[in-house]
């Protein structure tokens, strides 16, 4: 079995989430919607169904945030999330992750 990269893991976890459940500018609404980092942190936590702020925040150190910054300095996955309109947010995040994977991240 091969090891998953951070981007591969993120894509596997985030792809099933409905597009309307991605937020901008905050980790979570506490009810089921999160930003890309919020979903990733929640899904990799001990309690993936916990949509609380404390379970969805990353304190700016998550492996996804850091790897995306290495891949695209100045335009990491958080900026993709927050700069995308709601109707294309998820598609832009998925495309960014696919680009990371293609580049070996």
N, C-alpha and C positions, 0 to 999 in steps of 0.2 A: 504494500500500500504506500502511495506517495503522500508526502505532506502537503496540505493545502496552504496556499499563500493567504495572506490577510485578505487580499482582494477576492480570491476565490471563495473564501469563507463568507465574506460579506455578501457577495452575489448570491450564494446559496441561501443565506438567511433572509435577505431582503427581497429577493424576487417574488416570493409568494404573497407579500404584503400588498393589499389593494392601494392603488395610486392615491385615492382620496385620504388615506391614513398617514400621508407624509406632510408634516408641518414645516414652516420656516421660522427662523428666529427664536425658537425655544425648544428645549429638549422634549417636552411632553405637555399634553393638555391634561394628563392624569386620568383620561377616560378611554384611551385606545389609540390616540394619534400621537406620533413623535416625529422629530426630524430624523435624518439619516443616522446621526450619531446616537440619538435616543433609542431608536429601534435596535441598532447594533449592540449597544451596551445592555439593553434589556434582554435581548435574545442570547447574549453570552453570559448573562448573570445566573446566579443560583435560582432565581425566580423569574422566568421569562414572561409570566403573566402580570408582573408588578409594573404598572405604568406610573409609579410615583417619580417625582423629580429626582430623588436620591438614587433610584435604581437606573434612571435613564441618562444621568449626567456623566461626563467623562473627565471633568477637571482638566481638560486640554491635554490629556496624556494617552488617550486610547491608541491602540496599535493601528486602527484604521485611519484616524486623523494623522498620525505621524507618518505612516507609509504613503498616504495620499499627498502629503506635503513634500516628501522626498520625490515622488513621481512628478508632481506639478507644483513647484515652489510658487507661492503667491496665489494659486488657484486650487486649493485643496478641495476635498469632497464637501466640506462644510460650505464653502463659497458656492459650489455648484448647487447645493441644496437651497441655500438662502437666496441665490440670484435667479432661480428658475421660477417661472409662474406655476401656479398649482396644476394646471392642465398638462404640463410637460415635466414637472419636477421628478417624478419617479423615472421616467424614460431617460432624463439627463443623468441621473445618478447611476442607472444601470449602464448607460453608454460609457460613463467615466470609469466605472469598475471594469468593464470589458476592455477599455483602453489600458488600464493598469495591468490587467492580466496579460494582454498581448505584449506589454513591455517587460513582463517578468516579475511584476509586483504581486 
